[in-house]
């Protein structure tokens, strides 16, 4: 199965390459068909279902997978952060409501939040959710009195992923490096990407994110056509919405994830409003942010890893 996934990833990473040999195209096509046949009825998506009226942050496999300072009433997919079947840690943090001026979280607020870990299968043709399952309720053990913030962890097991991804598994442990030098390198990379986005250079953005796009297509169970369409849409969006709309790279802090194998920059200060939208708190967003054409904003979060034996970062997730 791993060989089939490898073929599929190779196919996706070369969608935009020109001059491929017919034999290579035939091999890619065979790999695509084999993948689709193998996982047709096993396109499982693992999720954390969340209901919270106060700000929460969800971590999976030591990676933040939800926005901070935002109430949740939805499910957060975890497939992109589980590279293979196995046991993983979920961590949930609950914060005071900044816009209300709160400095603590009450036991009642904590008890009002509900979380669970489960899965579903999505029908690729209709988009319908099939066979939803709940494996465990992530019950909260609230304290007896208000706290500055609340945090709790659970261990869950993923058993039925039909693929295995390389992801950042062969990345260097960035926590062992000189952190000041590492931050300089991470900031430089972000500055370069910001310039690319601000110039509306969709082609260069697509090239920088090609490995991320290839693995995303696997854990989203996308067809090559769907993946190509997504890549083209992202290129168009960069050209249309990012040109001269990226804010300066400032007020950030470096964050390490996945046991030190992933790194990014995130906004470090709370905001009551941003670009004429209120309330809008961008603390914890990716540091690459574009303003909306009228109000609001969107971030281009990039999780980076440094492959073994390399000195060049690779964008692997968001």
C-alpha positions as CSV (number, residue, x, y, z in Angstrom):
1,X,0.0,0.0,0.0
2,X,2.9,2.4,0.8
3,X,4.2,1.9,-2.7
4,X,0.9,2.8,-4.2
5,X,0.7,6.0,-2.1
6,X,4.2,6.8,-3.2
7,X,3.2,6.5,-6.8
8,X,0.2,8.7,-6.3
9,X,2.3,11.5,-4.5
10,X,4.8,11.4,-7.3
11,X,2.0,11.8,-9.8
12,X,0.6,14.8,-8.0
13,X,3.9,16.6,-7.6
14,X,4.5,16.4,-11.3
15,X,1.1,17.6,-12.5
16,X,2.5,21.0,-13.6
17,X,5.7,19.6,-15.1
18,X,6.1,19.7,-18.9
19,X,7.7,17.2,-21.2
20,X,7.0,14.0,-19.2
21,X,7.6,10.8,-21.1
22,X,4.6,8.8,-22.1
23,X,5.9,5.8,-20.2
24,X,6.0,7.9,-17.0
25,X,2.5,9.2,-17.6
26,X,1.2,5.6,-18.0
27,X,2.9,4.6,-14.8
28,X,1.3,7.5,-13.0
29,X,-2.1,6.7,-14.4
30,X,-1.8,3.1,-13.2
31,X,-0.8,4.3,-9.7
32,X,-3.8,6.6,-9.6
33,X,-6.2,3.9,-10.6
34,X,-4.7,1.4,-8.1
35,X,-5.0,3.9,-5.3
36,X,-8.6,4.8,-6.1
37,X,-9.6,1.1,-6.3
38,X,-7.8,0.2,-3.0
39,X,-9.2,3.0,-0.8
40,X,-12.6,3.5,-2.5
41,X,-14.5,2.2,0.5
42,X,-11.9,3.1,3.1
43,X,-11.6,6.9,2.8
44,X,-11.8,7.5,6.5
45,X,-11.3,10.9,8.1
46,X,-10.6,11.2,11.8
47,X,-11.9,14.2,13.5
48,X,-12.2,16.1,16.8
49,X,-15.7,17.4,17.3
50,X,-15.8,20.6,19.3
51,X,-18.5,22.7,20.9
52,X,-17.2,25.7,22.7
53,X,-18.5,29.2,23.2
54,X,-15.2,30.5,24.5
55,X,-11.7,30.5,22.9
56,X,-10.0,27.1,22.6
57,X,-7.0,25.7,20.8
58,X,-6.7,22.1,19.8
59,X,-3.4,20.2,19.4
60,X,-2.9,16.9,17.8
61,X,0.4,15.1,17.7
62,X,2.0,18.2,19.3
63,X,0.8,20.4,16.4
64,X,-1.8,23.2,16.8
65,X,-4.6,22.3,14.4
66,X,-7.2,25.0,15.2
67,X,-7.1,28.8,15.4
68,X,-6.6,30.3,18.8
69,X,-9.0,32.7,20.5
70,X,-11.9,31.5,18.5
71,X,-15.0,29.6,19.7
72,X,-15.6,26.4,17.9
73,X,-18.8,24.6,16.9
74,X,-17.5,22.2,14.3
75,X,-15.2,19.2,13.6
76,X,-11.5,19.6,13.0
77,X,-10.0,17.0,10.7
78,X,-6.7,15.4,12.0
79,X,-5.7,13.3,9.0
80,X,-3.1,15.7,7.8
81,X,-1.3,15.5,11.2
82,X,-1.3,11.7,11.6
83,X,1.3,10.3,9.2
84,X,0.3,6.7,9.9
85,X,-1.7,4.5,12.1
86,X,-0.8,4.6,15.8
87,X,-1.4,6.3,19.1
88,X,-1.5,10.1,19.4
89,X,-1.9,12.8,22.0
90,X,-4.8,15.3,21.9
91,X,-4.3,18.5,23.9
92,X,-7.0,21.1,24.4
93,X,-6.5,24.5,25.8
94,X,-9.3,26.8,26.9
95,X,-8.7,30.6,27.3
96,X,-10.4,33.6,28.8
97,X,-12.5,35.8,26.5
98,X,-10.1,38.6,25.6
99,X,-12.7,40.9,24.1
100,X,-14.7,40.8,27.3
101,X,-11.6,41.7,29.3
102,X,-11.6,38.3,31.1
103,X,-8.4,37.3,32.8
104,X,-9.5,33.8,34.0
105,X,-11.6,30.9,32.8
106,X,-14.4,29.8,35.2
107,X,-15.2,26.2,36.0
108,X,-18.7,26.8,34.5
109,X,-17.2,27.9,31.2
110,X,-14.9,24.9,31.1
111,X,-17.8,22.5,31.8
112,X,-19.9,24.1,29.0
113,X,-17.3,22.9,26.4
114,X,-17.7,19.5,24.8
115,X,-15.2,17.5,22.7
116,X,-15.1,14.0,21.2
117,X,-12.8,12.0,18.9
118,X,-14.3,10.1,16.0
119,X,-14.3,9.5,12.3
120,X,-16.5,9.4,9.2
121,X,-16.3,8.5,5.5
122,X,-17.1,11.1,2.9
123,X,-18.7,10.0,-0.4
124,X,-16.4,11.6,-3.0
125,X,-19.1,12.0,-5.6
126,X,-21.9,13.4,-3.5
127,X,-20.0,14.9,-0.5
128,X,-22.3,13.0,1.9
129,X,-21.0,12.0,5.3
130,X,-21.2,8.2,5.8
131,X,-20.7,5.9,8.7
132,X,-20.0,8.6,11.4
133,X,-18.5,7.1,14.6
134,X,-17.5,8.4,18.0
135,X,-14.7,6.5,19.6
136,X,-14.3,8.5,22.8
137,X,-15.8,11.5,24.7
138,X,-13.0,13.8,25.7
139,X,-14.4,14.6,29.1
140,X,-13.0,17.6,30.9
141,X,-11.9,17.6,34.5
142,X,-12.7,21.2,35.4
143,X,-11.0,22.8,38.4
144,X,-13.0,24.1,41.5
145,X,-12.1,27.7,40.9
146,X,-11.2,30.1,38.1
147,X,-7.8,29.6,36.3
148,X,-5.7,31.7,33.9
149,X,-6.3,29.0,31.3
150,X,-7.2,25.4,31.2
151,X,-5.4,22.5,29.6
152,X,-6.0,18.7,29.4
153,X,-4.5,15.8,27.4
154,X,-5.8,12.5,26.1
155,X,-4.3,9.6,24.2
156,X,-6.3,8.2,21.2
157,X,-5.5,5.6,18.6
158,X,-5.8,5.7,14.8
159,X,-6.2,2.3,13.3
160,X,-7.6,2.4,9.8
161,X,-5.8,5.0,7.7
162,X,-5.2,3.3,4.2
163,X,-2.0,5.2,3.6
164,X,1.3,6.3,5.2
165,X,2.9,9.7,4.6
166,X,6.5,10.8,5.0
167,X,5.6,14.3,6.0
168,X,8.2,15.7,8.4
169,X,9.2,12.2,9.7
170,X,12.7,12.6,8.2
171,X,13.1,16.2,9.4
172,X,15.9,17.4,11.7
173,X,15.2,18.2,15.3
174,X,15.1,21.9,15.3
175,X,14.9,22.2,19.1
176,X,18.5,21.1,19.2
177,X,19.7,24.0,17.1
178,X,20.8,27.4,18.3
179,X,17.4,29.0,18.7
180,X,18.5,32.6,17.8
181,X,20.1,31.4,14.6
182,X,17.1,29.2,13.8
183,X,14.7,32.1,14.3
184,X,16.8,34.2,11.9
185,X,16.5,31.5,9.3
186,X,12.7,31.0,9.8
187,X,12.1,34.8,9.7
188,X,14.1,35.1,6.5
189,X,12.1,32.3,4.9
190,X,8.8,34.0,5.9
191,X,10.0,37.3,4.6
192,X,10.8,35.7,1.2
193,X,7.3,34.0,1.1
194,X,5.6,37.3,2.1
195,X,7.3,39.0,-0.8
196,X,6.2,36.3,-3.2
197,X,2.6,36.6,-2.0
198,X,2.6,40.3,-2.0
199,X,3.7,40.3,-5.6
200,X,0.8,37.9,-6.4
201,X,3.2,35.3,-7.7
202,X,0.9,32.3,-7.8
203,X,3.3,30.1,-9.8
204,X,6.1,30.5,-7.3
205,X,3.7,29.9,-4.4
206,X,2.5,26.7,-6.1
207,X,6.1,25.5,-6.5
208,X,6.9,26.2,-2.8
209,X,3.8,24.3,-1.6
210,X,4.0,21.4,-4.0
211,X,4.9,18.8,-1.4
212,X,2.2,20.0,0.9
213,X,-0.3,19.9,-2.0
214,X,0.8,16.4,-2.9
215,X,0.3,15.0,0.6
216,X,-2.9,16.9,1.1
217,X,-4.3,15.2,-1.9
218,X,-3.6,11.8,-0.3
219,X,-5.2,12.5,3.1
220,X,-8.1,14.3,1.4
221,X,-8.5,11.4,-0.9
222,X,-8.5,13.8,-3.9
223,X,-8.4,12.6,-7.5
224,X,-5.5,14.1,-9.6
225,X,-8.1,16.3,-11.3
226,X,-9.4,17.6,-8.0
227,X,-5.8,18.2,-6.8
228,X,-4.9,20.0,-10.0
229,X,-8.0,22.2,-9.7
230,X,-7.1,23.0,-6.1
231,X,-3.6,24.0,-7.0
232,X,-4.9,26.2,-9.8
233,X,-7.5,27.8,-7.5
234,X,-4.8,28.6,-4.9
235,X,-2.6,30.2,-7.6
236,X,-5.5,32.3,-8.8
237,X,-6.4,33.4,-5.3
238,X,-2.8,34.5,-4.6
239,X,-2.8,36.5,-7.8
240,X,-6.2,38.0,-7.2
241,X,-6.2,38.6,-3.4
242,X,-2.6,38.8,-2.2
243,X,-1.1,41.4,-4.6
244,X,-0.1,44.4,-2.5
245,X,-2.4,43.2,0.3
246,X,0.1,41.4,2.7
247,X,0.7,43.2,6.0
248,X,4.3,43.7,7.2
249,X,6.0,40.8,9.0
250,X,6.0,42.0,12.6
251,X,4.8,41.2,16.1
252,X,5.5,37.5,15.7
253,X,7.0,34.7,17.8
254,X,8.6,31.4,16.7
255,X,6.8,28.2,17.5
256,X,8.1,24.7,17.4
257,X,5.7,21.7,16.9
258,X,5.8,18.0,16.4
259,X,8.6,17.4,19.0
260,X,10.7,20.1,17.4
261,X,10.5,18.9,13.8
262,X,8.2,21.7,12.6
263,X,8.5,25.4,13.0
264,X,6.5,28.5,12.1
265,X,5.9,32.1,13.0
266,X,2.7,33.2,14.7
267,X,1.2,36.5,15.8
268,X,1.8,37.1,19.5
269,X,-0.5,40.0,20.4
270,X,-4.2,40.1,20.9
271,X,-6.3,42.4,18.8
272,X,-9.8,43.7,19.4
273,X,-10.3,44.4,15.7
274,X,-8.4,44.2,12.5
275,X,-8.8,45.9,9.2
276,X,-12.2,47.3,10.0
277,X,-13.6,44.0,11.4
278,X,-14.6,43.8,15.0
279,X,-14.2,41.6,16.9
280,X,-11.2,40.0,15.3
281,X,-8.4,38.6,17.4
282,X,-5.4,37.5,15.3
283,X,-3.2,36.3,18.1
284,X,-1.9,32.8,17.2
285,X,-2.5,33.3,13.5
286,X,0.2,32.5,11.0
287,X,2.4,35.6,10.7
288,X,1.8,35.9,6.9
289,X,-1.5,37.8,6.8
290,X,-3.3,39.5,3.9
291,X,-5.9,42.1,4.4
292,X,-9.4,41.6,3.1
293,X,-10.3,44.0,0.2
294,X,-12.9,45.7,2.5
295,X,-12.6,44.2,5.9
296,X,-11.1,41.3,7.8
297,X,-8.1,39.2,6.9
298,X,-6.8,35.7,6.2
299,X,-3.5,34.1,7.1
300,X,-1.1,31.9,5.1
301,X,0.2,29.7,7.8
302,X,3.2,27.6,6.8
303,X,4.6,24.7,8.9
304,X,8.2,24.2,7.9
305,X,10.6,21.3,8.3
306,X,14.3,20.9,7.5
307,X,15.0,17.6,5.7
308,X,17.9,15.5,7.0
309,X,21.1,16.6,5.3
310,X,19.5,19.8,4.0
311,X,19.7,23.5,4.9
312,X,16.6,24.5,3.0
313,X,13.1,24.6,4.6
314,X,10.2,22.8,3.0
315,X,6.5,23.8,3.5
316,X,4.7,20.7,4.6
317,X,1.5,21.7,6.3
318,X,-0.5,24.8,7.3
